[in-house]
């Protein structure tokens, strides 16, 4: 949580095989709880 708030990330599945790995790599792991 950030300041007591939850942040939800929704990723579209279109062409996911080509973009999912790169997109997840860009998310700051210090902000991820789950």
Secondary structure, DSSP 4 states (H G I P E B T S, - for coil): -BTTB--------TTHHHHHHHHHHTS-GGG---
